Amino acid sequence: MNFTSGEDASQLLSLDRIRGQLIRLEDTIIFSLIERAQFGLNEKIYQAGAFKDELDSQGSWLEWFLYEIESFHAKARRYTSPDEHSFTPLEKLPKPVIGLQAYPTLLHDPAARHPSVNVNSKILDFYVKHIVPGITPPLDDGNYGSAATRDVEVLQALSRRIHFGMFVSESKFLSAPQDFIPHILSNPPNTEALAGLITKPEVEAKLLIRLRNKARVYGGEMNADGTVMELSDAELKARGKIDIEQVVGMYRDWVIPLTKDVEVDYLIHRLDGVPRSQIDAWLGQS
Ligand SMILES: O=C(O)C(=O)C[C@]1(C(=O)O)C=C[C@@H](O)C=C1
């Protein structure tokens, strides 16, 4: 999201605007999966300690890549942007070399910074265990650097998409705080009721249809003369471009559920530090 476009918080937090970002990120995610799918699985790059002599580390080759790339990006202040979350713990990364940009305050700070809304370790886990083996042939082709470079790109895009749940949640909360407050204040917070309030089945259904169509178009092929080749989903998969079912399944089973977890985890802490007078004013709106 361009946070410094000069628009005010209510414009930036419009649900249509945020959903537009989620739709745009679908393109990034599908293209980066297509890029990764060119290479073999290269299982070794995900195994802890497989390169311990070369890297002097017990972590995996991919974790080393994340650390090195994120170290550079941290210097360029990437992780000071409210929609960016590093996979490497922030305290292990270098400080930005230039001053911080002034971002508008869109999120409730204590909720946005709460550790429970950072789901990067879950993203890394499902991506390595379920997505990479689903989209790549089970080969070791030695392209360890190329494969890990693409992995980092997919992971960064997935992380942005899923943590955008905080903006979705803030937008929904501000449009009807009186609906959320009783469930946040109940002891323990009523996570089921909160999940019910943020879930929009019709939006999810449209997303999965759109995603299938996008994956088919972006993974499609043309002849050298530019004519579009009519290929079935199975033929596309056989050509090794992208497995459409894997893309749709990844969103259905992981991306949407984790986005909802982020939304609910953010809401649970949405009233931390908020004065009682403000809560009463919100409740009085009903
Ligand atoms: O668009 C929303 O309202 C969202 O909360 C995002 C999202 C998604 O992950 O795409 C998640 C939950 C809703 O059920 C619908 C869609």
The ligand as an SDF file (V2000), in Angstrom:
LIG
                    3D

 16 16  0  0  0  0  0  0  0  0999 V2000
  -12.0630   -9.2990    2.3250 O   0  0  0  0  0  0  0  0  0  0  0  0
  -12.2820   -9.5210    3.5170 C   0  0  0  0  0  0  0  0  0  0  0  0
  -13.2830   -9.1010    4.1110 O   0  0  0  0  0  0  0  0  0  0  0  0
  -11.3190  -10.3140    4.2860 C   0  0  0  0  0  0  0  0  0  0  0  0
  -11.4890  -10.4110    5.4840 O   0  0  0  0  0  0  0  0  0  0  0  0
  -10.2010  -11.0490    3.6090 C   0  0  0  0  0  0  0  0  0  0  0  0
  -10.5510  -12.5210    3.3810 C   0  0  0  0  0  0  0  0  0  0  0  0
   -9.3640  -13.1180    2.5850 C   0  0  0  0  0  0  0  0  0  0  0  0
   -8.4460  -13.6610    3.1930 O   0  0  0  0  0  0  0  0  0  0  0  0
   -9.3660  -12.9670    1.3490 O   0  0  0  0  0  0  0  0  0  0  0  0
  -10.6540  -13.2150    4.6920 C   0  0  0  0  0  0  0  0  0  0  0  0
  -11.8530  -13.4130    5.2870 C   0  0  0  0  0  0  0  0  0  0  0  0
  -13.1440  -13.1480    4.6180 C   0  0  0  0  0  0  0  0  0  0  0  0
  -14.0160  -14.2190    4.8050 O   0  0  0  0  0  0  0  0  0  0  0  0
  -12.9830  -12.8350    3.2000 C   0  0  0  0  0  0  0  0  0  0  0  0
  -11.7890  -12.6300    2.6110 C   0  0  0  0  0  0  0  0  0  0  0  0
  1  2  2  0
  2  3  1  0
  2  4  1  0
  4  5  2  0
  4  6  1  0
  6  7  1  0
  7  8  1  0
  7 11  1  0
  7 16  1  0
  8  9  2  0
  8 10  1  0
 11 12  2  0
 12 13  1  0
 13 14  1  0
 13 15  1  0
 15 16  2  0
M  END
$$$$
